[in-house]
Amino acid sequence: MPAPDALLLISTHCPHCPAMLTALADLVKQGTIGRLEAVNLEQRPEVGQALGVRSVPWLRIGRIELTGVHGKAELAEWATKADSETGLADWFHALLKEGQLPRAQALIEADPALLAAVLPIVGNVEASLNVRLGAGVLLEEFAGSDTLRALLPRLGELSQHADARVRADACHYLGLTGDAAARPWLDARAADEDADVREIATESLQNISG
């Protein structure tokens, strides 16, 4: 996979922007980033307006957008996974952890294919309750949609997870697909050893047509 390109938005009076610019330039030299474009918003305010950027430094590496100050090691890590689903999942995890649910919603509404990057959060037993609830909101917004139905096989896999909380959540989202193809997964969980999983699987089966 080729190194991702980066776009950095800065301003003349930003105290943190020079360090970000230097770190990213080093990553270009190392080949971790393929190309770096830096834009001074005081000279090109239209660029920030088009992207909805309100503060600097602002950075886009591949498809991932980062605000604020980040060290070189962290930037290198984001660059290595910028266009992978793992990277996108980590990005959404960070957004939800920072309380930026509306931003995550807007990103997925603009590109529904990004919804797949939310699934690793569902299967992450280490994720905080707030992050898991945020992931749930993002998935519930696509209830009954082709976008959510496309994730059905992966939700089915999550319904077999070792952790009962993950199985229960997966059953809930399987029900939201409204797709009869979810029925075998839910039938299996209706006899689950965990009472909550059994209850949610049974409720979800009632939402499935066909």
N, C-alpha and C positions, 0 to 999 in steps of 0.2 A: 504494500500500500504506500503510495507516494506521501511525502510529508505534507501536512496541511498548510494552507495559506493563512495569514493573520492580518487583521485590520485593527489598528490601534488609533483611538481618538484621544487627543490630548488638548491642552490649552497652554498658553504661554505662562500663565500664573499658577499652574498646578504644581505643588511641591513634590508630588509623588510620581509625576509622569516621566521625568528623566530616567529614574531607576528602572521603570517598566520598559522604556524604549531601549535602554542599554541591554537589559536582560534578553529582550526579544531579538535584538540585533545579534547577540551572541548565539542564540538558538538558530538563527538563520545561517550563521557561519558554520555551525556544527551540523547543519542539515536536518535538525529536528523540525524546523519550520521551513517550508519551501520558499515562501515569499512574504515579505512584510510591507504593508502599506500603512504609513502614519499620516494622520490628517489633523491639522491644528484647527479646532472648531472656531477659534476667534477669526481665522482667515476664511474658513469654509463652513459657516454655520448651517448651510443647507444640508450638509451631509448628516449632521447630528439630528436635524429636524426630520429628515427622511427616515432615520432609524429609530426615532423616538428616544434619543439619548438625552438625559438631563444632567448627568454628572460625568466627570472624567477622573481618572483614566477609565476608559471603556474598551473592551477587547473582544474580538470575535476570532476564535481559532477553529477553523473548519465550520461546524454548525453550532459550536458552543459559544455562548456569550457570557463574559465575565465582567463584573463591575468592581471597582475598588482596586486596592493594591494587592499584588500577588508576587511572591518571590520567584526567582529563576527556577528553582527545583520544582515548585508547584506548576509553573507554566510549562516546563518540559513534560511533566506528567500528563497535563491536559492535552498537550500537543500529540503525545504518543497514542492517545485514545480518542482524539477529537471526533473522528468520523465513525467510531464503532458504537454498537449498541451499549456496550459496557460504559463507555464514556458518557453517552447521552443519559443513561440510567443514573450515573453518578452525578451528573449535572442536575437532573430533576430532583434527586435526593437532596442536593445542596440547596436548591431553590425552596423546596418544601421545608427543609430544616430552618431556613432563614425567614420563614413566614411569607414567602413570595408566591403563594398559590395563584393569585390573579395573573401574575406574569406567566406561570406555567400553563394556566388555562389558555391564555392568549396565544402562546406558542403552539399548542396542540390544535387550537381552532384554526390557526393559519396553516398548519401542516399536520393533518390527522394521522399520518404515518408515524409521527412521533409517539403516539399512544403506546406503541409496543415497548418503548423504553421505560414505561411505568411498571411493567410486569415484574422485572427483577426486584422492585421495591416490595411488591406483594409477597415475594418469596424470601425476603430478607428478614429473618427473625430478630436481627439486631437493630432494625430500624425502630425509631421511637414511635410512640403512639400518634403524635401529631403528624409525623411523616406518613405513617400508614393511613391515617384518616385523610390526609391530603391526596394520596394516591387513589383512595376510594372515591373522592369527589371527582377527580379527573376521569376515572373509568365510568362512573355513574352518569356523567354528562353524555356519554355515547351509548346509553342503553337502547337496545333495539336497532342499532346502526350496523351497516356493513363493516365499518371500521372495527367495532368490537367483535363482531362475528368472525372476522378474519383471525382473531386471536384465540378462538375457541380451542384448538388443539393444545396450545400452551397453557391455557387456563385448566384444561383437563389434566395436564401433567401436574400442575400446581395442586389440583384437588387430591393428588396422591402423596403430597408432601408429608414428611415425618411429623411436622409440627401441626397440632390441631387448629391453631389460629389461622395458619396459612390455608389449610384445607377448608375451613369455614368461610374465609374470605373468597377463596376460589369458587366455592359453591354459589355464593351470593352473586358473583360476577357472571358465572355460567348462566344463572337464571336471568340476568339482565340481557343476555344475548337474545332471548326469546326464540332460540333456534332448537328445533327438535334434535339436532345432532348432539346437543348437550345432555340429552336424557341418559345415555349409558353411563356417563361419568357421574351424574347425579344419583342414578339408581344405586350405583356402587356405594356412594357415600350415605345413602339413606339407611344403610345398615352399619354405619361407622361405629367404632368403639366409643367415640366421644359424643355426648348428648347434644352439645351445641352444634356440632357438625351435622348430626342426624336431623336436627330441627331445621337448620338453614337449607340443607339439601332437599328436605320435604317441601318446604315453602317454595324453593326455586323450581321444583318440579311442577308446581301448580301454575307457574308463570310460563311454562313451556307449552307451545302449541304443537299439535300433531302427535 
